[in-house]
Amino acid sequence: MLQNIRDRSTSWISKVIVGLIVVLLSFTGFEAIMSSTSNRNNAAKVNDTEITLDALAQEKSIQQRQLAQQFGADFNMAGLDDKLLNEMALKSLIGRTLLLQAAEKSGIVSSTAAVDSFIVQFPEFQQDGQFDAQRFDQVLRQMGYGRMQFRRMLEQDIQLTQLQSGIINSAFVTAQEAEAFARLERQTRDFSMVEIKPDLNAVEVADSEVEAFYQSSLERYMTPEQVVLEYIELSKSALASQIEVSEEDVRDAYEAAIANLAEQRRAAHILFEAGTEKELAEALEKAQATAGRIAAGEDFAALASELSDDPGSAVDGGDLGFAGPDVYEPAFEDALYALEKGQVSEPVQTAFGWHLIKLLDVQGADIPELANMRDSLLQDVRAGKVEQLFVEQVDALEGAAYEAADLQQPAQELGLQVKLSPAFGREGGEGIFANRQVIEAAFSEEILEEGANSHALELDADTVVVLRVKEHHKPEQLALADVRDGIVELLRVDKAGEQTRVQGEELLTALSEDRAEPTPDWQRFEAATRMEDSVEPQVLQQVFRMPKPDDGQFSHAGLSLPDGRYVVLRLAGVGTPEEAVAPEQLQALRDILASRLGQGDFAAFTRQLEKDAKIERF
């Protein structure tokens, strides 16, 4: 289809298409078209909140990094189903947006002091046990965040944690419920079982049965549909060898790096939290009174531990550690940078109340020598140039592949090689051919049926491919002779399993009518628990589903297993421990059950939010 449009875009067909568009507009109106245009940068809209494509891309990148960290260095990112990853990322963003809307509607807010405390005390942002602004910025760059964006994310996380905790912690389980659960969990079963095993050799399968099964399952016995691709692969690692870094490049990078260095200030504070006008007035009075006590000689750290409403820093005497510019709120930071070492500020107002701020120490900017940074600067400059060249090459490859009838011309223009894939089917192959984007493109109508080149497919942050189909192997019917043995085995197991089921049910009937002959094949189990290792899980589950028999009687049940065996079960008794659960164990059990119940409540709350919301996906 795409190739046809390319070839005929100047023909009479294009005029007809334009005419159809005009007619379409007359029916749908410009409003629908404009609505579509206005949402071209959005992935979804949740009530009145838009989720942008940039936010989706960032969430997708975060999930990729989390998967890589979870599964280690050998994790094959190319094997990820890209469409599924997009769906997961969008679902996560929609759920987060709904919860944030619920938190704001409930009046849940986060504390700037709590965000500041987290930033300066988080180990990943520290160097030698102290907050390091360079380290902070480095980690944020790796995560793809700016400073204000990261602060906003932390504020939202605090809101979500408060909302979730409020719902989960409201669940409770009574002592009676916990005791009943403990009795069920500690229950034991006295039972016997006998297996009726299939005799495959005694089962005959007629040719007519094989033929009938084959004819009824023709679609099951087809050769797989497969393709062989031609493709061009463009990777950053291959481009790296083409990059040269001059001494001037290194010097410019060094100057830029040291220009960002700044002194670090170690602050301590006492927060008097307030929200309303009345609370602000009362908090100011407390701050002024405390300032007077400090001026009279009382210890700042002791007063912070006693009076501060910021629990994160109060335990350390209000100490917030070292931080550079742009970490704290502007009013707080302005007051801090106006202080001399050891000096305490007048009361300072922020969005969260009044602060008394003390400057504990100042660290001058530590500017390293060029020689000490040369290796890292070389790496950074090279990476930057590779990135720039990669972007340029991707654009060139995209354009050349679109214009060309094959891949030879784009490869020649860019000095790349056309490679040939092994044959693979719709389930994918190995390496890059396990990538969902590659599979979907290879089997799409434009590429599979019409012979077009694909657009540039981004497999990961470092690799792009363009492909076309060289060979298409369509499914073909397998001959009966080629699949006969498999069909015979399948029918033999099925028929043998039916025989064991009939025998088992006959034995169950005889047992229920008390006319079964004694058999030495019963295997007995005494006081079996729900975690009995010597019994197959399917059998054990069936045993614990069986009703408790009357005294001196048995309960019976039967179970067919996938391998054709049939198990007859005889339950003799149910044991319930008489000893009471120890109080500390009972409380621990109540906490666990309440947590499970609360998690269920939170999941139900989330589902209801989604049900009640207006969600549009673009």
N, C-alpha and C positions, 0 to 999 in steps of 0.2 A: 504494500500500500504506500509506504513512504517513498520507495523508489519510483513508483508510478507518478506520484505527485511531483517528485524532483524532475522527472523526465518531461512531464506535460504541463508544468506550472504556467507556461505561456500560451497554452492551447485554448480551444473553445471550452474545454472542461472547466478551466478555472473561472470562466465567466458564468457558467451554470452554477458553480459552487457559490460565487458571490451573490447570485440571484436567490439561491436557497437561503442564504444567511439573511438577506433583506426580508424575505417572507417569514423566516423564523422570528425576527425581531418584531414583526407586526403582530405575531401571536403572543410572544412571551413578554414583550415590552422591554424597554431599556433598563428598567429597574433590576430585573434578574441578572442582566449582563453586568451592570455596574456593581451589584452585590458580589458577583463572582470575582470581579476585578479587585474590589476592596479587600477581599479575603485572600488574595494571592500570596500574601506574606504570612498567613496564619495557617496553623495546622488544625486548630479547633477553637471553639468558643464555648465556655462553660458559664451559663447564665450570662452575665455581662462582662466576663473576664476572657480576654483573648490569650490563646497560647500560640506564640509565634513559631515559625519554622526554625528560627535561630535557637529558641529555647528547646525545641524538640531535638535538634542536632546536638546541642550540648548535653542533654539528658541521655541521648543515645551514646555519646562519647563516654560519659560517666559510667554507664552500664558496661560498655566494652572494657574499660579499665578495671572495673570491679571483677569482671569475669576473668581477665588476664591475671589479676592478683590472686583470685581464688584458686585458679587451676595451674598457675605457675608459668615458667618461661616457655615450656613446651606447648602451651595452648595454641591451637591453630585458629587464629581470628578469621581466616578465610573460610573456615567451615561453618561459620554462623549463618543462620537464616536471616538475611537482612530485613526481609519483610516482617518476620516475626519480631526481630529486635526493634523495628520501628513501632510496631503495635504495642510491645511491652513498654517502651519509653513513653508513648503517648498515653497509655493507660495509667502509668505512674504519675504523669503530669496532671491528668484530669483528676485522679484521686487526690493528689496533693492540693490542687486548686479548690476542690470541693471542701476539703477539711479546713483550709485556710479561711474560706468564706464562712464556714460554721464557727470557727474560732473567733473571728472578728464580730460575727453576729452575737456571740455569747459574751462579748466584752473582754476576751482574753488578750492580754498584751504582754510584750516582753520587755525586759529591763535593759537599758543601755549599759548600765553598770555590769549586768550579768554578761553581756556580749563582750565588753572590754575585758572583764576578768577572764573569760574563756580564752580570748585571743592571747593575752600576755602570759597566761599560765599553761597553754597547750604545749606539750613537749615537742611537737613537730615544728613549732615556730621558735624554738629556743636553741641557743648555742652556748655550751658550757653552763647549762642550768639557768640562763637568763634569756629573756625575750630578745630576739634579733630581727630587726626590721628587714635586713637583706634576706634572711632565711624566710621570713614571712612572705615577702614578695615573690621569692623563688618558688615556694610551695604553691602560692596562688596561681602563678603563671603555668605551672605544671598541671594544675587542676582546671585551668581555663577561666579563672575568675579575676575580676578587678577587686580592689579593696572594698569599695562601697557595695558592690554586688555580693561579695562574700559576707559582709556585715548583715545585709538584708536577708541573706539565706539563713544565717544563724538566728536572727530575730524570728524568722518564720519557723525554724526548727524548734525553738523554745515554745512558741505558741502551740505547735502541733503536739509537742511532748506534754504540755499542760492539758490540752484537750483530751488526748489519749489516756493520760493518767487519771484524769477526772472520771472518765467513763469506766475504765478497767477497775479502778480502785473502789468504785461504788458497788461492785458485785460482791456477794457474800454467800457463804455456805454454812448452814447450821451444824452444830455438833452431831445431831441425830442423822443428818444427811451424810456427813463424813463417816460416821460409824457404819451406816448401811453400806456405803461404798466399800469400806474396808472389809466388811464381812463377805461381800461378793468377790472382792479381789483375792481374798485369802481362802476362798472356797476350794475344796478338793473333790475329786471324783474317783470312786471305785468302779472300774469297768473292765470288760473283756472285749476282745475283738477277734474276728476270724476273717482272713483274706481269701477270696476266691480268685485265683489267678487265671488269666486267659491262656489257652493252649493254641498258639498260632498255627502250629503244625497240623492240628486237627481240623482246621478250617479250610474249606475248598472254595475257590473263587472261580466261577465259570467265565468262559470267554465272552458270553453274552452280557454278563454283568460288567465286565471291563469295558466292552464296547458301549454299553448304555451309559456308563459313568462318563466315559470320554466324550460322547456326543452331547451329554447334558452340561459338560464343563469345558466346551471348546475354548472359551475366552481365557480359561485358566492355563491353557497349554499353547501359548504363543511365544515366539521369540521376542525379546524385549526391543522396544523402539529405541534406537540409538542414533547419535550424531557424532561426526568427527569435525572438529573446528579448526579453522585457521585463526590465529590470533596474534596480536602485537601486545607485548607487555612492557609497560614503562614503569620503572621503579627508581626511587631516590638513591638506593644503594648503587645502581648502575651509573647514575649521573655523578656520583661523588668523585669518581676518578677523573672527571672532566674539569673539576673546579680547581683553580689556583688562588691562593690567598697571599697577598703581598704584605710587606712590612707596614705599609701605609694603612692597609685594612686593619691590621692588628692594633696599630697605634690609635686609630679612630675609635675602635671598639673599647680600648682601654680608657680613653678620655670620656667616652659616654658612660662607662661603668662607674668610674670614680666620681662623676658629676652627680650621681644619684645617692652617694654616701652622705650621711648626715649624723650629727651627734645623737646619742641616746640619752634619754632622761628617765631616771628611776623615780616614780611617783608613789606616794601613799595617799589614801583619802579616807575620809569619814563621810558616809552618805546618810542624809536624813531624807528618806523617801517620802514623796508627797504627790498628790494628783489634783485634788480640788483646791480652790482658792483658800479655803479655811485651813486645809492641811499644809499648804505652802506657807501660810503665815505662821502656823505653829512650828513647822520645820525650821523656818528662819530663826525663830526665837531660840530653838534648841541649838542651832548652829552658832549663833552669836554667844550663847551662854557657854558652849564648849570652847569657842575661840578664847573667851575670857579665862577659862580654866587652863588652857594651854599657855596663854600669856603669863599666867600666874606661876607656871613652872611644872604643871602636870605633864605626864608622859603622853605623847601623841599616840604611840602604838597601843598603850594600855587603854586609852579612851576609845580608839578605833575598835579594839576587841570588845569593849563594853557597849558601845553605842551605835556602831555602824549598821545600817540596814543592808549592806552588801555582804552576805555571808561568805562569799567566795574569797574576799580579801580580808575580812575581819579576823579570821583565824590567824592571819599573818601580820596582824597589827596594821591592816590597811594597805600593806605593800602590794603594788601592782607590777613590780619588776621594771626592767628597762624597756623602753619603747621609743620609736622614732616619730617623726611627724605623721599626721593624718591617721593616727590610730584612734584617738579619743574624739569626743564631740568638740566642735570648734570652741565653745565657751570654756570647756574644761581645759583644752589644749592651750588656749590663749593665756589663761591664768597660770598654767604650769610653766610656760616658757617665759613668763614675766618674773618668776621667782629666782632668788639666789639659793645656793645649796644650803639646806637646813631651814629655810624660811617656810612659813605657813601662810597660805592665802587668806584673804577675807572670804566669807561665804560666797560660793559661786553657784548660780542657778543653771540647771540643765532641764531637760524634759522629764527627768525622773526625781527632781527634788533639789536639795541644797547640799553642796559639798564643801568640806574643808580639805585643802590640798597641801601636801608637804612635798618639797623637792628633796629627796634623799641623797641623790648622787647624779653626776653628769659624766658621761663617757664621750670623749672627743671622737670624731670620725677616724676610724683606723683605715688609712689608705694604703693598700698593699703595693709593693713594687711591681712594675710591669713584668719582670722576669718570673715572679711567683704566679702570675696570672696567664702567662703566655699560652700554656697548653690548653687551658679551658677557653681562652679567647679564640685561639685557632679553631677549636672545635665548634664554638658558637658561630663564628664568622662563616666557616665552611657550611655549617648546617643552614644558615640563613641564605647563603648563595644557592645551595642545593634546592632549598624550598622555592626560591624565586625562579630558578631554571625549570624546576618541576612544573610549576604553575604555567609557565610559558609553553613548555612542551605539551602539557595536557591540552591547552587551548589549541595549539597547532595540530595535534593529533585528532582532536574532535572535529576541527574544520576540514582537515584533509580526508578523514574517513567519511564524512558526510558527502563530500563532493565526488569521491572516487567510486568506481564500480567494483573494485576489489581492494585488497590490502597491500598489494605490491607497491603501488605508487606512494601511499602514506609512509610505508616503511623506508622506501628509498629516500624520500624527502627529509626524513628525520634521522636517517642513519640507524634504523632499527631493523630487527630481524622478524620475519614472519615465521611463527612456530606452528606445529601441528599437534593437536591433542590426540590422546587415545580415544577410542570409541567409549561413550558413556550414555546412560539412559536418563529418564526424567528423575530418578532418585539421586542422580549425581555420580561423580567419580571421586578421584583422589586429588589432593592439593587444591589448586584454585577451582577445579571443576566440581568441588563440593560446595562452593559458594552459591548461595541461593540466587544472587543477582545473575551470575553466569548461567545457571540452569534455566532461569526464567527467560533470559534473553535468548538463549540458544533455541528454546522451544516456542518462542513467540511467533506469531503469524508473519510479521514483517521479515524476520530473519530466517525462519525455517522454510516458509512457503514462498516468499517473494525474493529471497536472496540478497536482502539489504545488509549493509554493515551496521553493527550496533553503535550506539553512542559510547562515549568513554565511561566505563564502569569502574567506580572506586571500590576496590576490594578492601582496602584499609587506608590509613592515612599516608602510606608510603607507596602504594601500588595501584596502577590503573591499567585496564586492558580494553582493547577494542577487538571484536571478534566477528566472524561470519561462518556460516555452515558450509563445509566442503563436501561432506557426504551425509545423506539421510537414509538410515537403514530402517525401513518401515516394518512393523510387526508382521510376522508370517506364522502360519499354523504349523505346529510341530506334529509330525506323523505319530500315529498311535504306537508304532513299533518303538519309537524313541522314548516314550513315556510309560509304556506298559508296565514295567517292573514297579515303578513308583505307585501306579494306580492299584496294582495287585496288593502291594504292602498296605496301602491305605485302607482298602476294602477288607483285607484280612483282619487288621486291628479293629476296625469298626464292627465287623461281624462277631469277632471274639468277645469284644466288650459287651455286645448285646446278649451273648450267651451267658456271660458271668452275671449280668444284671438279672436275667431271668432266674438263674440259679439262686442268686442272692435273695430275690424277692420271694421265691418259693420257701427258702429257709426262714425268712422273716414271718411268713404266713404260718408255717409250722410252729415257730416259737410262740407266736401270739395265741395259737390254739392249743399250746402245751402238748404237742405231739411230735416235737423234734427229737430225733435220736441223739443220744449223747455223742459228742465228738471230742477228741483229744486235741483239736487244733486251736482251741480258744487260748489267746494270749492275754494274761491277766495284768492289770495295773492297779496298784493300791495307792490311795491318797495322791493321785496325779494332780499337779497344779496347772495353772494356765500357761506356765512356762516350761512344761515338760519337754525336754530335749529329745527323748527317745520316741516321740510320737510325731508323725507328720502334721504340720500346721492345719491342713484341711480337715484331717480326722479329729484333731484336738478341738477345733472350733465346733464341729458337729457334736462332740461329746458334751461340751458345755452349753449347747443349745437344747439338749434333751431334758424333758421334764423329770423332776424328782420322783422316783418310784415309791409306791406304798411300801410299808414295812413288810419284808419277806417276799417282795415281788421284784420284777425287773422291768426296765423300760428298754425298748429296742428301736433301732434305726438303721438305715442303710445308706451307703454313699458310693457313687461311681467315681472312679479316679481317671484322670486323662489317659493313663497308659493301658486302660482296659480292665484293671482290677476292680473288684467290688468288695467293699468292706461292710461286714455286718457287726453292729455294735450292741453290746448288752450292758446297760447301766445298772449297777447293784446298789449304789448309795451315794449320797452327797454329804460331805463333811464340812461343817462350819466351826471354826475355832471358837472355843468358849472364852478364852482369856481376852480381857479388854485391851484395847489399843492404849499404849502409854500416852499420857497427856501431851508430851512434847511431839510425839509422832502424829497424834491426832491433829494438833495445831498445824504442823507442817503439811499434813494432808489437806486440811481446810484451806490453807493458803494456796496450795497447788490447784485445788479444784476451783477456788474462787478466781484465780488467775485465768484458768481455762474458760470459766464462765464469762469473765470480763472480756477476754479476747473475743469470745463469740458475740457479746453485746456490741463491742466496737466494730466487728465485721458487719453485724446487722445494721448498725448506725450508718456505716459507710455505704452499704447497699441502698439504704433508704434515701441517703443524700443523692445518690446517683439516680435513683428512681424518680425523685421529685425535681431533679434539675433539668434545665433545657440545655442539652449538649449537642453541638453541631460539629461534625468532623468534615474537614475540607479536603 
